[in-house]
Amino acid sequence: MSDLWLSPHAYDATRLRDLLLCRRRFKFAHILQLEPAHRSTFRIDLEWGKAWHETVRAYDTARATGAKDPLAIALTRAFGLTKEWPTETDKKTKNRETLVRAIIWYDEQFGATNPLMPLMVAENGPAFELAFQFPLFSDKQDGPLLCGNLDGIVEFGGEVWILERKSTATTLSGFYWDKFDPNVQVDVYCVAAHLMWPQWQIKGVLVEACQVGVTFARFERKLFRRSPARLEETLASLQREVRTFLGDLQTHGQDSDETFGPRYASCEVGNGCPYRGICQTDPAMRDWEIKAHWQRRSDPWDPINREKEPDAS
């Protein structure tokens, strides 16, 4: 059952989010690695998000290194990343045209006056795509790992921040921004930065959101600070959750509801659980439902070696 549960002793923000939401969801997503059957191999949400991150990273790297025309460099990168894309996708807001338009409008909005600059690390250049991995429990060096990958670390307003870029079709209102505090991803990143790079005195996470529409693109930035006391509280909470889960797994096994019972209060969180259809099926028919309508992921989720997930929004 668990042969696709890659790096089973590693926990990133995605695994921790699902573990906190619902143990059954965690099992479907990270142990069984289920996705809808006959899912298209081209996933525009994932591909657009990856292309956006790489395009803006090319733009910022060019700015940080003093290149003559950062926009031209970014456009070249965008065209290269999308040359194999289909001319039409299943989402009108996400295609080559909206990607190219977004980086042009990004340059128009921020341009040469952009106060956000990547932190320069002497041996590696701009601090983009920083991986972290360390023991979740300080007294168990061979125990579970806390891991992940930061979009970058930047200087903004005279302070140092973790950069997290998002793309979304959601309006950038207070409702959108409220979900980042508290937030598992933001909290995990801040804990990791505090422990991995104390010399930078990182204040929190700067979320830069790109709202993509059929005919427009909007950009906003918000700062989410985390105090040392909150980081200690977060780490202790994550440790309790993982310790309890591993204890249940050892005591009851992975086929028991004692380990993987549902938490129905989480079914409506965010955009809703993608596995609701399985839970709506009579327990006696669930194995049939999974075999008939689900398959193991074509791109198994592994927190150690992984591609970036599409934004949930």
Secondary structure per residue as TSV (DSSP state, phi and psi in degrees):
chain	resnum	aa	ss	phi	psi
A	1	M	-	360.0	-35.9
A	2	S	-	-105.8	20.3
A	3	D	T	-69.0	-16.8
A	4	L	T	-98.8	4.4
A	5	W	-	-79.3	77.5
A	6	L	-	-68.6	147.0
A	7	S	S	43.6	62.3
A	8	P	T	-65.3	-15.5
A	9	H	T	-103.7	21.8
A	10	A	E	-119.2	137.5
A	11	Y	E	-129.8	115.7
A	12	D	-	-105.5	-175.7
A	13	A	H	-63.3	-34.6
A	14	T	H	-67.2	-47.3
A	15	R	H	-63.6	-41.9
A	16	L	H	-65.7	-40.2
A	17	R	H	-57.8	-48.9
A	18	D	H	-68.6	-35.4
A	19	L	H	-63.8	-41.0
A	20	L	H	-71.2	-34.2
A	21	L	H	-71.8	-52.2
A	22	C	-	-166.4	124.6
A	23	R	H	-62.7	-36.5
A	24	R	H	-66.0	-42.2
A	25	R	H	-60.0	-42.2
A	26	F	H	-58.5	-43.2
A	27	K	I	-63.7	-47.1
A	28	F	I	-62.8	-40.8
A	29	A	I	-82.3	-37.7
A	30	H	I	-116.5	-16.1
A	31	I	I	-103.9	-55.6
A	32	L	S	-76.6	-21.2
A	33	Q	-	56.0	52.7
A	34	L	E	-87.3	142.1
A	35	E	E	-140.7	159.8
A	36	P	E	-56.9	141.4
A	37	A	T	-65.0	148.6
A	38	H	T	62.6	28.7
A	39	R	-	-68.9	140.2
A	40	S	-	-60.8	139.9
A	41	T	S	-73.0	-20.6
A	42	F	-	-97.1	110.1
A	43	R	-	-107.6	104.0
A	44	I	H	-65.7	-35.3
A	45	D	H	-58.8	-47.8
A	46	L	H	-67.1	-46.6
A	47	E	H	-67.5	-39.6
A	48	W	H	-66.9	-43.3
A	49	G	H	-62.4	-42.8
A	50	K	H	-63.0	-44.3
A	51	A	H	-64.8	-38.2
A	52	W	H	-64.1	-46.1
A	53	H	H	-59.5	-44.7
A	54	E	H	-70.0	-35.2
A	55	T	H	-67.7	-46.2
A	56	V	H	-70.2	-32.6
A	57	R	H	-64.7	-38.8
A	58	A	H	-63.8	-38.9
A	59	Y	H	-63.8	-48.6
A	60	D	H	-68.5	-36.8
A	61	T	H	-63.8	-40.8
A	62	A	H	-63.1	-41.3
A	63	R	H	-63.3	-46.2
A	64	A	H	-67.2	-29.3
A	65	T	T	-97.8	5.0
A	66	G	T	78.1	23.2
A	67	A	-	-63.5	153.7
A	68	K	S	-68.7	-44.2
A	69	D	-	-134.3	84.2
A	70	P	H	-57.9	-37.2
A	71	L	H	-64.6	-43.4
A	72	A	H	-61.5	-39.6
A	73	I	H	-64.2	-42.5
A	74	A	H	-66.4	-40.4
A	75	L	H	-65.0	-40.2
A	76	T	H	-60.0	-41.6
A	77	R	H	-65.1	-42.5
A	78	A	H	-62.3	-45.0
A	79	F	H	-65.5	-38.2
A	80	G	H	-65.3	-39.5
A	81	L	H	-70.1	-26.4
A	82	T	H	-108.5	7.9
A	83	K	T	-64.3	-24.7
A	84	E	T	-98.8	3.2
A	85	W	S	-69.5	149.1
A	86	P	-	-66.6	152.6
A	87	T	S	-66.5	-27.4
A	88	E	S	-127.8	141.4
A	89	T	-	-120.3	176.7
A	90	D	S	-83.3	4.7
A	91	K	-	-133.4	118.1
A	92	K	T	-66.3	-20.5
A	93	T	T	-85.4	-8.5
A	94	K	S	-131.2	101.6
A	95	N	S	-159.0	-176.4
A	96	R	H	-61.6	-40.9
A	97	E	H	-61.6	-45.2
A	98	T	H	-70.3	-29.5
A	99	L	H	-67.7	-47.1
A	100	V	H	-63.7	-43.8
A	101	R	H	-62.3	-39.1
A	102	A	H	-61.7	-43.4
A	103	I	H	-71.7	-31.7
A	104	I	H	-66.4	-45.2
A	105	W	H	-71.0	-30.3
A	106	Y	H	-61.1	-44.9
A	107	D	H	-64.6	-38.6
A	108	E	H	-66.7	-37.1
A	109	Q	H	-75.3	-42.4
A	110	F	T	-104.4	-51.1
A	111	G	G	49.0	-144.8
A	112	A	G	-68.2	-19.3
A	113	T	G	-91.3	6.5
A	114	N	-	-58.0	117.1
A	115	P	-	-79.7	-7.4
A	116	L	-	-88.3	122.9
A	117	M	E	-133.7	137.0
A	118	P	E	-64.3	142.0
A	119	L	-	-65.7	135.4
A	120	M	E	-94.8	122.4
A	121	V	E	-104.3	118.2
A	122	A	T	-49.1	-46.1
A	123	E	T	-80.9	-18.0
A	124	N	T	-123.7	-4.2
A	125	G	E	81.6	-148.2
A	126	P	E	-59.0	140.5
A	127	A	-	-83.8	76.4
A	128	F	E	-114.4	153.1
A	129	E	E	49.9	62.7
A	130	L	E	-95.6	117.7
A	131	A	E	-87.1	146.6
A	132	F	E	-133.2	150.0
A	133	Q	E	-164.0	118.2
A	134	F	E	-156.7	161.2
A	135	P	E	-61.6	133.7
A	136	L	S	-67.5	-32.7
A	137	F	S	-112.1	120.7
A	138	S	T	-63.0	-24.0
A	139	D	T	-93.4	5.4
A	140	K	-	-132.9	81.1
A	141	Q	T	-65.2	-23.2
A	142	D	T	-102.9	16.7
A	143	G	S	-92.5	-160.2
A	144	P	-	-58.2	145.5
A	145	L	E	-103.8	145.9
A	146	L	E	-102.6	126.0
A	147	C	E	-144.0	169.6
A	148	G	E	167.0	-171.5
A	149	N	E	-145.6	119.4
A	150	L	E	-87.2	140.6
A	151	D	E	-59.0	-39.3
A	152	G	E	174.7	174.9
A	153	I	E	-125.8	129.7
A	154	V	E	-131.1	162.0
A	155	E	E	-100.7	131.4
A	156	F	E	-153.1	124.4
A	157	G	T	62.3	30.5
A	158	G	T	78.0	8.5
A	159	E	E	-127.6	167.9
A	160	V	E	-107.3	134.0
A	161	W	E	-135.7	152.0
A	162	I	E	-77.3	135.6
A	163	L	E	-99.3	127.5
A	164	E	E	-129.3	115.6
A	165	R	E	-98.8	136.8
A	166	K	E	-127.1	147.1
A	167	S	E	-123.3	140.4
A	168	T	E	-156.0	155.9
A	169	A	S	-95.6	-4.8
A	170	T	S	-76.7	141.8
A	171	T	-	-60.6	137.1
A	172	L	-	-83.7	69.2
A	173	S	S	-103.2	-178.8
A	174	G	H	-59.0	-34.9
A	175	F	H	-60.8	-40.1
A	176	Y	H	-66.4	-45.7
A	177	W	H	-73.9	-26.4
A	178	D	H	-60.5	-26.2
A	179	K	T	-72.0	-8.8
A	180	F	T	-91.2	1.1
A	181	D	S	-152.3	107.6
A	182	P	S	-75.0	161.7
A	183	N	-	-157.9	130.0
A	184	V	H	-59.6	-46.6
A	185	Q	H	-63.4	-48.3
A	186	V	H	-59.7	-44.5
A	187	D	H	-66.7	-42.7
A	188	V	H	-63.1	-43.4
A	189	Y	H	-62.0	-40.5
A	190	C	H	-68.1	-40.7
A	191	V	H	-60.1	-46.8
A	192	A	H	-62.3	-44.7
A	193	A	H	-64.7	-38.7
A	194	H	H	-63.0	-37.5
A	195	L	H	-86.4	-33.6
A	196	M	H	-85.8	-38.3
A	197	W	-	-130.7	60.1
A	198	P	G	-62.1	-24.2
A	199	Q	G	-66.6	-19.8
A	200	W	G	-90.1	-11.1
A	201	Q	-	49.5	55.0
A	202	I	-	-68.3	131.1
A	203	K	-	-85.2	-25.9
A	204	G	E	162.6	-149.9
A	205	V	E	-117.0	131.6
A	206	L	E	-98.1	112.1
A	207	V	E	-94.4	123.1
A	208	E	E	-111.3	113.8
A	209	A	E	-105.9	137.1
A	210	C	E	-113.2	112.4
A	211	Q	E	-89.6	119.9
A	212	V	E	-105.7	124.3
A	213	G	-	-117.9	176.3
A	214	V	S	-63.8	-36.6
A	215	T	S	-123.1	11.3
A	216	F	-	-154.5	167.4
A	217	A	E	-142.7	136.2
A	218	R	E	-123.9	151.1
A	219	F	E	-134.8	135.5
A	220	E	E	-142.4	154.9
A	221	R	E	-127.6	140.9
A	222	K	E	-136.4	146.5
A	223	L	E	-103.9	134.8
A	224	F	E	-125.8	103.6
A	225	R	E	-83.2	150.6
A	226	R	-	-134.0	123.7
A	227	S	-	-79.5	158.7
A	228	P	H	-55.6	-37.3
A	229	A	H	-65.7	-39.1
A	230	R	H	-67.5	-37.2
A	231	L	H	-65.0	-40.1
A	232	E	H	-63.6	-41.6
A	233	E	H	-63.3	-43.1
A	234	T	H	-62.6	-47.8
A	235	L	H	-60.8	-43.5
A	236	A	H	-62.5	-38.8
A	237	S	H	-65.9	-44.7
A	238	L	H	-64.0	-40.3
A	239	Q	H	-62.6	-42.3
A	240	R	H	-61.0	-44.8
A	241	E	H	-63.6	-46.4
A	242	V	H	-68.1	-40.9
A	243	R	H	-61.5	-43.8
A	244	T	H	-64.5	-43.5
A	245	F	H	-61.3	-47.9
A	246	L	H	-64.4	-34.9
A	247	G	H	-64.4	-44.4
A	248	D	H	-64.7	-39.1
A	249	L	H	-63.6	-41.0
A	250	Q	H	-71.2	-38.1
A	251	T	H	-78.1	-43.6
A	252	H	H	-108.3	-18.5
A	253	G	-	86.2	171.0
A	254	Q	T	-88.8	1.4
A	255	D	T	-104.4	8.7
A	256	S	-	-106.1	141.9
A	257	D	H	-70.2	-15.9
A	258	E	H	-63.1	-30.2
A	259	T	H	-92.7	-42.8
A	260	F	H	-122.6	41.8
A	261	G	-	-69.0	153.4
A	262	P	-	-78.2	156.4
A	263	R	-	-122.7	90.8
A	264	Y	G	-65.3	-21.3
A	265	A	G	-65.1	-15.2
A	266	S	G	-92.7	-3.6
A	267	C	T	-61.1	-30.8
A	268	E	T	-98.5	0.4
A	269	V	S	-65.9	138.9
A	270	G	T	63.2	-128.8
A	271	N	T	-89.9	11.4
A	272	G	-	91.2	152.4
A	273	C	-	-72.7	132.6
A	274	P	T	-69.8	-11.3
A	275	Y	T	-105.7	17.7
A	276	R	H	-59.6	-34.8
A	277	G	H	-59.5	-32.7
A	278	I	H	-70.8	-43.7
A	279	C	H	-68.7	-24.6
A	280	Q	T	-75.3	-12.6
A	281	T	S	-85.7	144.3
A	282	D	-	-54.7	138.2
A	283	P	G	-51.3	-35.9
A	284	A	G	-68.3	-19.1
A	285	M	G	-107.2	3.7
A	286	R	H	-68.5	-38.8
A	287	D	H	-61.3	-40.0
A	288	W	H	-64.1	-43.7
A	289	E	H	-58.6	-43.6
A	290	I	H	-65.4	-45.3
A	291	K	H	-65.0	-34.2
A	292	A	H	-81.0	-34.5
A	293	H	H	-124.8	1.7
A	294	W	E	-132.4	159.7
A	295	Q	E	-144.9	163.2
A	296	R	E	-71.5	144.8
A	297	R	-	-56.8	138.3
A	298	S	S	-73.7	-20.1
A	299	D	S	-127.6	76.6
A	300	P	-	-50.3	138.1
A	301	W	-	-81.1	116.9
A	302	D	-	-129.5	115.2
A	303	P	S	-66.8	-17.4
A	304	I	S	-85.4	-46.0
A	305	N	S	-123.6	99.0
A	306	R	-	-145.9	158.3
A	307	E	-	-91.1	159.3
A	308	K	-	-70.4	133.4
A	309	E	-	-71.9	150.5
A	310	P	-	-66.0	151.8
A	311	D	-	-64.8	137.0
A	312	A	-	-64.4	-25.2
A	313	S	-	-82.5	360.0
